Amino acid sequence: MDDIEDIFVARLMTTDLHTVGRDTLVEDAAAVLLDNDISSVLVVDDDDRLEGILTTTDFVDIVAKSQPKAQTTVERYMSTEVVTADAQDTVADVAATMVDRGFHHVPVVDDEGAAIGIITTSDLAAYVSTAGTHTSA
């Protein structure tokens, strides 16, 4: 088994991204989550530069606090101070950030800030669950 300190984010990140624009309606963003059985969407501009993230936790807050009216956009609810990772960051460093900050999703961006992937707690759990099957007794 590889030492987790030697594994880079690029190896575990999901690159099949589901993105929306900041003017996407909240109900449309919710449909993206439900239709794709995912727990977050990245909010990007026309050049795919990351502008924010909207997670299932945000939707709980949306419903609990405001019960959004029709025509409400994700810009109102998205998190904009997004902690990101680089594809060459170590998984150990990103996992530590997730634990320290209580995050379940960390978008991965390139040098221009364009979204190229996302790493989630599910990705980490999948790695840990399969890593043990590759070791010899």
C-alpha angles and dihedrals in degrees: 000000000000117000107254088230088065097050116098125214091243090068096057105027122109112239098183092094128189109207138176135188123247089253093056112121115251092237091052091051089050089053090053090055094047097041092051098036091235133136102220144029125204117231110220139173125236090281092051091252110154114253101164149323132246118200137183087259089060089054091054088054092046093055096040096048109030116002091220120244121231114282095031110145129218090244088079094057108025122111108244102182092073121177107219138188134217119233089244096053114111119254089231091059093047092046089052090052090049092052094044094049099033092240126154096187132045117182116220116221136185126232091281093051094254115149110249101162148337132234119206138183086256090059090052093047091050091051093049092046093052098035092074092056091063097060125093121232 
